[in-house]
Amino acid sequence: MGRALQKARIDAGLTVEEVSTSTRVRIPIVHAIEEDDFSRCGGDVYARGHVRTLARAVGLDPAALVEQYDAAHGGRPSPTPAAPLFEAERIRPERRRPNWTAAMVAAIVAVIGFVGFTLFNGDGGGSRSTHVAEGPAPAQKATGKPKPPKVVAPPPAPSESAIAAAPKDKVTVKLTAIDDKSWISAKARDGKLLFDGLLLKGDSKTFQDDERLDLILGNAGAIEIFVNGKKVADEFEPGQVERLTYTKGDPEVG
C-alpha cells in the first residue's frame, strides 16, 4: 500500500514536499506511510485519514487503499468515546440546570416576611388610625424647565448567534472552511460516522445529534465553528489537528 502511494506520487510528478503542502500531512509522516510505517500517525483513525488524504492527492482510489490498511491491521476500528489522544482535546461540559427548589423556598420566605411586616405595622402598634381631611389635592407647582424626554435606545443589531440559530433540544455544529481546505471527521453520540472527507475553501457542513457530536479537524486554523447557534472563539493555528466534542447548550471556551 505504501509503495503504491509512492509510485503514484512519482508517476504524477510530485515531490514529498509538494504532497505535504497540499494535504497538510507532515513530511516525516508521508515518508513513513510510503514505507508502510504507520506508528507516527497517532492511531488507526488518523492513519486511515492520512491514507485517504494522500490517495486523493496522488490520484488513487481512497476506499481501496483504506480497505487494504484495514485488512493489514485487524479490520476497521470500532468507534470509541472521545479520549485525550491530543493535548488540544477540549470537552465541553453540559450547562447546569437552575435549582428551582431553592428558588421556590426563597420566594416562600419572602412572602412570609412581607405578610408579617404588614401585620406588624397595621395592627401591632395599637388601633391607631389617621384621618385625612377630604379636599382637592394641591396642584403641583410648575417648574421653569420641562423634563427632558426619555431617550429610547434602538434595538440591537442581530448577532451572529441569531443568524445561526439552532434548536435548543439538540446539539448543532456548523463548520465552514474560511481560509483553506481541511480534512474533517464528524461522529454522532452512538459512534455513527456522519462525515469523513475534505472540506474545500468556502464550503460548509452542518451536523446535528440529540446529545453529542465528536469532531476531528485536520486543519483547524482554516475552520470557522458555530455551535448551537453561537460562534466559537477558539483560535487554532493553520495545520493544527484538533479533536473536539460539543453537547447541548452554549459552547464554553476551554
Beta strands, then each sheet from edge to edge (+ up, - down):
strand 1: 90-91
strand 2: 171-177
strand 3: 182-188
strand 4: 193-199
strand 5: 204-209
strand 6: 212-217
strand 7: 223-227
strand 8: 230-231
strand 9: 242-247
sheet 1: 1+ 9+ 6- 3+ 4-
sheet 2: 5+ 2- 7+ 8-
end
